[in-house]
Amino acid sequence: MRLPSSAHTSRPWRIHEIAGDFRLEDVWSLPTPGGPDDLARLVDQFANGEGGPMTTSPVTRFLFATRWKLGALLGWDRPDGGLGARVPTLRDRLPADLRDGLRGPDLRSVPFTSVYQLPDEWAAEMANRTVHGLMHIGWVETAPGSGAYHARMAVLVKPNGPFGHLYMAAIKPFRYLGVYPALLRGIGRGWQAGAAARR
């Protein structure tokens, strides 16, 4: 379920300290019911490619494959346009406690590199010639005092000039109609499968 921006901006997340120049694009509630200490399990699920973007619907896989093909043809994803080349990694901005703490795993199925991981939040970034993007996963109590928790995913971006803004506008319908619905379903299926396996 899509949430208002305030569902992310009103929380005291550490990401606000390091990504103030990024634009908040989307906030989503993820179908991941759990307890107070379950964020690490969700991060592992993402890192192992279970319920992530490349393990969802055929339509989503087709959209991603098309994007990677276009990127290869047009040079959007060359190493000189990514992290450490076109843009510095957000790890360079981290305060000492985050820099010295748990970094978290990188994703296998899509080119996201982990920035930091805490018990209640995790951030991963990617960059190419179109955009510097950030995925933030926060672990929140579903209702005050309930003891039940779930994840919220925020997508933050810094487009690369006018072309980056045009690119983000062009892919918006595909994100809302194809990518996000399938991604949320895949995350939910992966989460339920993991819960069943532990039982």
Rosetta blueprint (number, residue, H / E / L):
1 M L
2 R E
3 L L
4 P L
5 S L
6 S H
7 A H
8 H H
9 T H
10 S L
11 R L
12 P L
13 W L
14 R L
15 I H
16 H H
17 E H
18 I H
19 A L
20 G L
21 D L
22 F L
23 R E
24 L E
25 E E
26 D E
27 V E
28 W E
29 S E
30 L L
31 P L
32 T L
33 P L
34 G E
35 G L
36 P L
37 D L
38 D L
39 L H
40 A H
41 R H
42 L H
43 V H
44 D H
45 Q H
46 F H
47 A H
48 N L
49 G L
50 E L
51 G L
52 G L
53 P H
54 M H
55 T H
56 T L
57 S L
58 P H
59 V H
60 T H
61 R H
62 F H
63 L H
64 F H
65 A H
66 T H
67 R H
68 W H
69 K H
70 L H
71 G H
72 A H
73 L H
74 L H
75 G L
76 W L
77 D L
78 R L
79 P H
80 D H
81 G H
82 G L
83 L E
84 G L
85 A L
86 R L
87 V E
88 P L
89 T L
90 L H
91 R H
92 D H
93 R H
94 L L
95 P L
96 A H
97 D H
98 L H
99 R H
100 D H
101 G L
102 L L
103 R L
104 G L
105 P L
106 D L
107 L L
108 R L
109 S L
110 V L
111 P L
112 F L
113 T E
114 S E
115 V E
116 Y E
117 Q E
118 L L
119 P L
120 D L
121 E E
122 W E
123 A E
124 A E
125 E E
126 M E
127 A E
128 N L
129 R L
130 T L
131 V E
132 H E
133 G E
134 L E
135 M E
136 H E
137 I E
138 G E
139 W E
140 V E
141 E E
142 T L
143 A L
144 P L
145 G L
146 S L
147 G L
148 A L
149 Y E
150 H E
151 A E
152 R E
153 M E
154 A E
155 V E
156 L E
157 V E
158 K E
159 P E
160 N L
161 G H
162 P H
163 F H
164 G H
165 H H
166 L H
167 Y H
168 M H
169 A H
170 A H
171 I H
172 K H
173 P H
174 F H
175 R H
176 Y H
177 L H
178 G H
179 V H
180 Y H
181 P H
182 A H
183 L H
184 L H
185 R H
186 G H
187 I H
188 G H
189 R H
190 G H
191 W H
192 Q H
193 A H
194 G H
195 A H
196 A H
197 A H
198 R H
199 R L
